[in-house]
Amino acid sequence: MQSYLLFRKQGEQGWQKIPMKFIVNDLWESEFTVSELGVYEYTIEALVDHLSTWWKDIQKKATGSDNLSVDLKSGISLLAKVIPKVVETEKKVALQRLIALLQKSENQSEILKLLEKELDSEFRQKYPLSNHLTRYPKELKVIVDRKRAGFSAWYEMFPRSTSSQPGKHGTFRDCLTWIPQIAHS
């Protein structure tokens, strides 16, 4: 499974996409940095990545099993599907060599070493074999304002609440008596 945080400044067409970090069970996290003030929209996407799932299963089984030939061969079709997506010529050649080795079922330890080298996390992030892409249907918003905006709460003082006499509404003159107390808080 892979998941991504998508974000953009309100009004922009395209989304920026950042991989989310898996924490535990169904808990993922991510964050984004903004370049300017304004309203930003964000949502999340998740997908099942079949290549990563297959490779992680192989890694688990490799610690306790002597013969992984059937499990390894089940990855041939996955590797064949990812090759057309790959833009690096040397990576394509390496994956084609891996497929040839998997078809022959020779030298399992060499195959595992090559898989480890070629299917690193950077490669799997860049070229996921995915389907069942799911996007959270809501676009959430966050308002990015200047830091001092959080301290400009002058409007939270209501003159009618500043009277020193219970039951009587305060005036602007009553507000003046509160200024020293507000200045020190």
N, C-alpha and C positions, 0 to 999 in steps of 0.2 A: 504494500500500500504506500502511496505517496500522497502528500497533501501540500497545498500551496496557499499562500496568502496573496490575494489580488487587491491592488489598491490603485487609486487615481485621484487627481484633483477633480472636484466636481466640474462638469462641463467638458472634460477631456474624453475622447472616444476610446482610446486603448487603455488596457490595464497593464500595470507593472506586476510582475509575478516573482514571488520569493518562496523558496522551499520552506516548509514548516519542519520543525524539529520534533521527532517522536520522543515523548517523555516516558510514558508507561501506559499499558492497556490502550484506552481510547483517548488519551490525553496528548495533544500536540500543542506546540507554541511557535510563535513567530512575532516579528515586529517590523515596522517600517519607519524610515526616517523621511521627513518632509523637507522640501527645499524653500518653501515660502508659506506665508500665512494663508488661511482660507479654509474652506470646507473640503474634506476628503471623504471619499467613499471607499469601503472595503468589503470584501466577502472572502469565502474560502472555496477551494476546489479540492476534490479528492478522487483518487483513481486506484484501481488495482493494477499493479505493475507485475505482469507475469514473468518477465525475465528476472527481476529481483527476487521474486518469490521462489522461482526454480533454483536460483543460485544460492539463496539462503538455506533452502532444503538440502541441497548438495553439501554445503558446508557442515550442516548439522550431522548428516548421515556419514560424512567422511571420517568423523572422529570415532565412530563405532562400528563401521561396516567395512568388510574387506573388498567386496565386489559391488561396485556402483554402476556397472556397465548399462543396465536397463535405465536407471535414473539419469545417467549422463546422456544416453541416447535420446531421452525424452526432451532434451534441450536443443536438439538439432533444428527442429522447426522454429523454435524461438529465435535462435541465432540467425537463421535464414530470413526471418521477418525483420530483424533489426538492421541487417546489412544495408538495405536500400536507404535507410535513414542516415547512415554514417557518411560524413563528408570527408573525413581524413582517409586518404588512400591507404596508408600503412596500417590503419586500424581495420579497414575492410579486408586487406590481405591476411592480417592476423586472425580475424574471425573466420575467414574461409579455410585457413589452415586448421583451425580448431574443429570446424565441421568435418573436415577430412579425417582428422584424428579420431573424432567421436564415432564416425561411421566404421572405422577399422577396429574400434575398441581396443587399441593397443596402448600400452604404457599409461595406466590410469594415473600414476603419480605425476607424470609429465603433463597430462591433460589438466589435472587439478591446479598445477603451478601456473599453467598458461591461463586458465580461467581466472585465477586469482589476480593475475597481472592485467588481463584485458577487461575484466568486468568489475573494475574498482567502482567505488561509490560515485565518483565524479562522472564516469561513463554512464552508469545506470540513471543518474539524475538527468543527464543530457539527452539520453535516448531511451526513455521508458517505453516498454511495450504495453500499451494500455488500452483498455476499453472500459466501459461502464464509468465514464467520467461523470461525476456528480458535483453540482455547484449548489451551495446554499442559496436559496431563492431570494433572500433579502440582501439589499445593498445597505449596509450599515454606514452611519456617518459619524465623523469626528470633526469638531471645530478646532482649528489650530489658531490661537490668538497670541498676541505678544505677552510675555511673562507678567508684566505689570498689570495687565487687564484683570487678573485675578484679585488684585488688591484695590481696585477702584469700585468699592462697594458703597459709595456715598448715598446711593438711592435706597439703601436698606434702612435709613433713618427716617422715620415719619414724624413730622412736627407734632401731630396730635398726640403722640405717645411720649412727649418730652416734658409734660407738665409735672411740676413738683407737688401739685395738689391732687389727691385721688378724686376721680370722678369728673375732672375738668380737662378739656382738651388743651393741648399745648399750642404754642404759637412759634413763629420763627424766632422771636426774642428768647423764648425758653430754650431753643436749640443752641443759642450762643453760650449758655451755661454748660453745655455738654462738650464743647470743643476741646477744652483742656484734657478731659477724660479720654476722648476719642484719640487725641494726639499722642497719648502715652500708651495706648493699647496696641 
